[in-house]
Amino acid sequence: MNKSIKKHIPTEAHILHPSDRERFYSKTLPDLETGCWNWTAFRLSTGYGKFRLRGLTVTAHRMTWVDAGGELVDGLELDHLCRNRSCVNPEHLEQIPHATNVRRGDGGAFHAAKTHCPRGHEYNEENTRRAKGKRHCRACGREDMRRRRARERA
């Protein structure tokens, strides 16, 4: 395993202690229709689950891949065949080159489909500012500016 992989999964992670395994899988919720194992704990804004293991934060889908006996090969990444980024079912994952993963990807559709910002404000005509090809929430921008000004006055 190279350094870039080691920072995501501890080298001994493939041998999860029973208490680690129980804690990890208690944070999943199987979907009987899709077969996905949805991660219910902390998720990034991109939808990927994160798990704290022995002082390191690891990505949940990579953790199940390794726990199921999969090896993380340098230069390859895990693709969610189900297109559900919070899924940690190792049967829904395939290790592929980055270029293939990009070709299979949603081309920005994931972010375009979002109707609300991470803080819950609706993306609508009045509340959305566009800059450099991205949407920005005006309400969040105002809140952030108020906080900055309050800190500057303090």
C-alpha positions as CSV (number, residue, x, y, z in Angstrom):
1,M,0.0,0.0,0.0
2,N,1.3,3.4,-0.9
3,K,1.1,6.6,1.2
4,S,-2.0,8.0,-0.5
5,I,-3.9,4.8,0.3
6,K,-2.5,4.6,3.9
7,K,-3.8,8.0,4.8
8,H,-7.4,6.7,4.0
9,I,-7.2,3.2,5.5
10,P,-4.8,2.1,8.2
11,T,-2.7,-0.9,7.1
12,E,-4.2,-3.1,9.8
13,A,-7.8,-2.1,8.9
14,H,-8.5,-5.3,7.0
15,I,-8.5,-7.0,10.4
16,L,-11.2,-5.0,12.1
17,H,-11.6,-5.8,15.8
18,P,-15.1,-7.1,16.6
19,S,-16.0,-3.9,18.4
20,D,-14.9,-1.8,15.4
21,R,-16.9,-3.9,13.0
22,E,-20.0,-3.8,15.2
23,R,-19.7,0.0,15.6
24,F,-19.1,0.4,11.8
25,Y,-22.0,-1.7,10.6
26,S,-24.4,-0.2,13.2
27,K,-24.1,3.0,11.1
28,T,-25.5,1.3,7.9
29,L,-29.1,0.9,6.9
30,P,-29.9,-1.7,4.2
31,D,-32.3,-0.8,1.5
32,L,-34.2,-3.9,0.5
33,E,-35.3,-2.5,-2.9
34,T,-31.9,-1.4,-4.1
35,G,-29.5,-3.6,-2.1
36,C,-27.6,-0.5,-1.0
37,W,-26.2,-0.4,2.5
38,N,-26.8,3.3,3.2
39,W,-24.3,5.1,5.5
40,T,-26.3,6.8,8.3
41,A,-23.5,8.5,10.2
42,F,-21.4,11.5,9.1
43,R,-21.3,12.2,5.3
44,L,-19.5,14.8,3.3
45,S,-21.5,17.3,1.3
46,T,-20.7,15.0,-1.7
47,G,-22.5,12.1,-0.1
48,Y,-19.5,9.9,0.8
49,G,-19.6,8.5,4.4
50,K,-16.8,9.0,6.8
51,F,-15.8,6.8,9.8
52,R,-13.4,7.4,12.6
53,L,-11.1,4.4,13.1
54,R,-8.1,4.2,15.5
55,G,-7.5,8.0,15.3
56,L,-7.9,8.3,11.6
57,T,-10.9,9.3,9.5
58,V,-11.6,6.8,6.7
59,T,-14.1,6.7,3.9
60,A,-16.9,4.3,4.7
61,H,-17.1,2.7,1.3
62,R,-13.3,2.0,1.2
63,M,-13.6,0.5,4.7
64,T,-16.2,-2.1,3.6
65,W,-14.2,-2.8,0.5
66,V,-11.2,-3.7,2.6
67,D,-13.3,-5.5,5.3
68,A,-14.8,-7.7,2.6
69,G,-11.3,-8.8,1.5
70,G,-10.8,-6.3,-1.3
71,E,-7.4,-4.8,-1.9
72,L,-6.9,-1.2,-2.7
73,V,-4.7,-1.1,-5.8
74,D,-2.5,2.0,-6.4
75,G,-3.8,4.0,-9.3
76,L,-7.4,2.7,-9.1
77,E,-10.5,4.1,-7.3
78,L,-13.7,2.6,-6.2
79,D,-16.8,3.4,-8.3
80,H,-20.3,3.1,-7.0
81,L,-22.1,0.9,-9.6
82,C,-25.4,1.8,-7.9
83,R,-24.6,5.6,-8.3
84,N,-25.4,6.0,-4.6
85,R,-22.4,7.7,-2.9
86,S,-23.6,6.9,0.6
87,C,-23.8,3.1,-0.2
88,V,-21.1,1.0,1.5
89,N,-22.2,-2.4,0.0
90,P,-18.9,-3.9,-1.3
91,E,-20.9,-5.7,-4.0
92,H,-21.9,-2.3,-5.4
93,L,-18.3,-1.2,-5.7
94,E,-15.8,-1.8,-8.5
95,Q,-12.1,-0.7,-8.6
96,I,-11.4,1.2,-11.8
97,P,-9.0,3.8,-13.2
98,H,-9.8,7.4,-12.6
99,A,-10.5,8.2,-16.3
100,T,-13.1,5.4,-16.4
101,N,-14.7,6.7,-13.2
102,V,-14.9,10.2,-14.7
103,R,-16.5,8.9,-17.9
104,R,-19.1,6.9,-15.9
105,G,-19.8,9.9,-13.6
106,D,-22.7,12.1,-13.6
107,G,-20.9,15.1,-15.1
108,G,-22.0,17.5,-12.4
109,A,-25.6,16.3,-12.3
110,F,-25.1,15.4,-8.6
111,H,-24.6,19.1,-7.7
112,A,-27.1,20.4,-10.3
113,A,-29.8,18.2,-8.8
114,K,-29.4,19.8,-5.3
115,T,-32.4,22.0,-4.5
116,H,-31.0,23.3,-1.2
117,C,-27.6,24.5,0.0
118,P,-25.8,22.5,2.8
119,R,-27.4,24.8,5.4
120,G,-30.9,24.1,4.1
121,H,-31.7,27.3,2.1
122,E,-33.5,26.8,-1.1
123,Y,-31.7,27.4,-4.4
124,N,-34.1,29.7,-6.2
125,E,-33.8,32.8,-8.4
126,E,-33.8,35.2,-5.5
127,N,-31.4,33.3,-3.3
128,T,-28.9,32.0,-5.9
129,R,-25.8,33.8,-7.1
130,R,-23.7,32.3,-9.8
131,A,-19.9,32.7,-10.1
132,K,-17.2,30.8,-11.9
133,G,-19.8,28.1,-13.0
134,K,-21.0,27.4,-9.5
135,R,-24.2,28.3,-7.5
136,H,-23.8,30.1,-4.2
137,C,-26.4,30.7,-1.6
138,R,-27.1,34.4,-1.0
139,A,-28.6,33.7,2.5
140,C,-25.4,31.8,3.6
141,G,-23.3,34.6,2.1
142,R,-25.2,37.2,4.2
143,E,-24.9,35.1,7.4
144,D,-21.1,34.6,6.8
145,M,-20.6,38.3,6.2
146,R,-22.5,39.2,9.5
147,R,-20.3,36.7,11.4
148,R,-17.1,38.2,9.9
149,R,-18.2,41.7,10.7
150,A,-19.1,40.8,14.3
151,R,-15.7,39.2,14.8
152,E,-14.0,42.3,13.4
153,R,-15.9,44.5,15.8
154,A,-15.1,42.3,18.8
